[in-house]
Amino acid sequence: MRHSIPYQTINMLSRACDALASCYREYEFVTAVYLLEPWEKRIVNSVMTGLAVFALYSAYTSLPHYAANMASYIVG
């Protein structure tokens, strides 16, 4: 017996992928990354990701109360 994935699940995943693609396009336009070569994009995106991870880690370790409030605000 073959199990099929419900249409609603596929539709939800499709919308989530579309939303992520839209956010990435907006990020590219705002930061002008779309003008760079592919290898330059990888470097810039790696640096931006590293900075974001560093900022979140620093906030979580240095300001636990504020980071917990921020996390609860973001998660809902």
GUFI-546067 format. One record per residue: residue number from 1; residue in three letters; z, x, y of N, C-alpha, C in turn. Coordinates in pm, whole numbers. Layout:
# residues N
NUM/ALA/Z/X/Y/Z/X/Y/Z/X/Y;
...
This chain:
# residues 76
1/MET/0/84/-118/0/0/0/0/89/124;
2/ARG/-86/58/214/-101/137/336/-32/66/452;
3/HIS/52/140/524/123/84/638/41/110/764;
4/SER/31/8/845/-41/25/971/59/27/1087;
5/ILE/23/97/1190/107/105/1309/80/-20/1393;
6/PRO/186/-88/1436/166/-209/1517/91/-178/1646;
7/TYR/11/-273/1691/-70/-258/1811/18/-230/1933;
8/GLN/137/-294/1939/225/-275/2055/272/-131/2066;
9/THR/296/-66/1953/339/74/1954/228/163/2005;
10/ILE/107/138/1958/-8/218/2004/-30/197/2152;
11/ASN/-19/74/2198/-37/43/2340/71/111/2424;
12/MET/195/111/2376/304/175/2449/281/326/2457;
13/LEU/239/388/2347/211/531/2348/94/565/2439;
14/SER/-5/480/2440/-121/501/2526/-80/495/2673;
15/ARG/3/398/2708/49/387/2847/135/506/2886;
16/ALA/218/555/2794/302/671/2823/216/795/2845;
17/CYS/113/812/2761/22/926/2779/-53/916/2911;
18/ASP/-96/796/2947/-165/776/3074/-73/807/3192;
19/ALA/53/767/3182/149/794/3290/175/944/3304;
20/LEU/189/1014/3192/209/1159/3198/87/1230/3254;
21/ALA/-32/1185/3215/-155/1245/3268/-166/1221/3418;
22/SER/-127/1104/3462/-130/1073/3605/-31/1160/3682;
23/CYS/88/1181/3627/187/1268/3692/138/1411/3698;
24/TYR/74/1458/3593/23/1595/3592/-90/1612/3694;
25/ARG/-179/1511/3702/-286/1517/3803/-228/1522/3944;
26/GLU/-126/1441/3970/-62/1441/4101/1/1577/4130;
27/TYR/68/1635/4030/127/1769/4044/18/1871/4078;
28/GLU/-96/1861/4009/-205/1956/4038/-257/1941/4180;
29/PHE/-271/1819/4228/-321/1798/4363/-221/1841/4469;
30/VAL/-95/1811/4449/8/1844/4547/25/1995/4559;
31/THR/23/2064/4446/45/2209/4448/-86/2289/4458;
32/ALA/-199/2220/4459/-332/2282/4466/-361/2373/4346;
33/VAL/-299/2344/4233/-322/2422/4111/-463/2397/4058;
34/TYR/-521/2282/4089/-654/2250/4039/-761/2346/4090;
35/LEU/-731/2423/4193/-827/2519/4248/-829/2652/4172;
36/LEU/-730/2673/4087/-715/2802/4020/-795/2809/3891;
37/GLU/-817/2933/3847/-879/2958/3716/-780/2916/3607;
38/PRO/-831/2888/3485/-739/2846/3377/-626/2945/3349;
39/TRP/-655/3075/3351/-550/3173/3324/-449/3177/3437;
40/GLU/-494/3154/3560/-403/3149/3674/-315/3024/3668;
41/LYS/-375/2913/3622/-299/2790/3606/-184/2810/3509;
42/ARG/-211/2879/3397/-106/2901/3298/9/2982/3357;
43/ILE/-24/3083/3436/80/3165/3498/162/3082/3597;
44/VAL/94/3008/3684/164/2928/3785/249/2820/3718;
45/ASN/193/2752/3617/268/2649/3548/388/2708/3474;
46/SER/373/2827/3418/486/2893/3351/596/2927/3451;
47/VAL/558/2978/3567/657/3012/3670/726/2885/3720;
48/MET/651/2779/3744/710/2653/3792/804/2594/3687;
49/THR/764/2599/3561/850/2548/3454/977/2631/3444;
50/GLY/962/2763/3453/1079/2851/3449/1174/2824/3564;
51/LEU/1121/2804/3684/1206/2774/3799/1278/2641/3782;
52/ALA/1207/2541/3730/1270/2411/3708/1380/2419/3604;
53/VAL/1354/2492/3495/1456/2509/3391/1576/2586/3446;
54/PHE/1550/2691/3520/1658/2770/3580/1741/2685/3676;
55/ALA/1675/2605/3758/1748/2520/3853/1833/2417/3780;
56/LEU/1778/2355/3678/1855/2256/3602/1971/2321/3528;
57/TYR/1948/2437/3470/2056/2508/3399/2166/2550/3496;
58/SER/2126/2602/3611/2225/2644/3711/2306/2526/3761;
59/ALA/2238/2416/3785/2308/2297/3832/2405/2247/3724;
60/TYR/2362/2252/3599/2448/2202/3492/2569/2292/3469;
61/THR/2551/2422/3481/2665/2512/3457/2753/2528/3579;
62/SER/2695/2529/3697/2773/2552/3819/2836/2424/3874;
63/LEU/2769/2317/3858/2816/2190/3914/2821/2082/3806;
64/PRO/2911/2094/3710/2910/2001/3597/2928/1855/3638;
65/HIS/3015/1831/3732/3038/1693/3773/2911/1634/3838;
66/TYR/2852/1708/3928/2733/1659/3996/2614/1651/3902;
67/ALA/2601/1748/3812/2492/1744/3715/2506/1627/3620;
68/ALA/2628/1596/3580/2649/1481/3491/2612/1351/3563;
69/ASN/2651/1342/3691/2613/1222/3768/2462/1214/3783;
70/MET/2397/1328/3809/2253/1329/3823/2185/1288/3692;
71/ALA/2234/1342/3581/2177/1307/3451/2194/1160/3422;
72/SER/2311/1105/3452/2332/962/3426/2245/878/3518;
73/TYR/2219/925/3640/2131/853/3732/1987/854/3682;
74/ILE/1941/971/3633/1803/983/3585/1784/904/3457;
75/VAL/1876/919/3363/1864/851/3235/1885/701/3251;
76/GLY/1969/664/3340/1988/522/3366/2116/473/3322;
